[in-house]
Amino acid sequence: MALFNPSRDEVRQFFFDAWAKFGQQQPLSDLEAIAIQVIQMHAEYQPVLDAPQRYLEQAYFPEMGETNPFLHMSLHLSILEQMGVDQPSGIAHAYAVLLRKYGNPHDAQHDLMDCLAETIWRAQRDNEPPDAKAYLDCMQKKAQ
């Protein structure tokens, strides 16, 4: 998988492979182990991951109320990676506050994912790099 700019199919294959390796009790990379944590929070996506031949090319239409499970899991994965190194600085603190607020990691991560998704959307819309300050401001607001 390309490190910084994987294709849609590479991202999907990463999740399919991690789930298959987990099911076969094979050793996992650090990133795959984090992906398994995310997958285990989302039992509704496990049947998708059990059928790569069916879902590798599946289109998802948010305007029709569909959630792209791969995008959703990727956002979780990004948040967990960012928290692991506290980058942007302050995300680990915001998560700790949200974890106390909600009492569970899933809901706390979702608040941070909302900020990440908004930051990515704005960057794509404006054809600009992601605004790290706006991202951190969003996280701090959620953690109040």
Long-range contacts (C-beta under 8 A, 24 or more apart in sequence): 8-70, 9-56, 11-70, 11-74, 12-52, 12-55, 12-56, 12-70, 13-52, 13-56, 15-39, 15-49, 15-70, 15-73, 16-49, 16-52, 16-56, 19-46, 19-49, 19-50, 20-52, 31-77, 31-81, 34-77, 34-80, 34-81, 34-84, 35-73, 35-77, 37-80, 38-73, 38-76, 38-77, 38-80, 39-73, 41-76, 41-105, 41-106, 42-69, 42-72, 42-73, 44-69, 45-69, 45-72, 45-73, 75-113, 75-116, 75-117, 76-109, 76-113, 78-113, 78-116, 79-109, 79-112, 79-113, 79-116, 80-109, 88-132, 88-135, 88-136, 89-136, 90-136, 90-139, 90-140, 91-136, 91-139, 93-143, 94-139, 94-140, 94-142, 94-143, 97-143, 98-142, 98-143, 101-143, 111-139, 111-142, 111-143, 112-139, 112-142, 114-138, 114-142, 115-139, 115-142
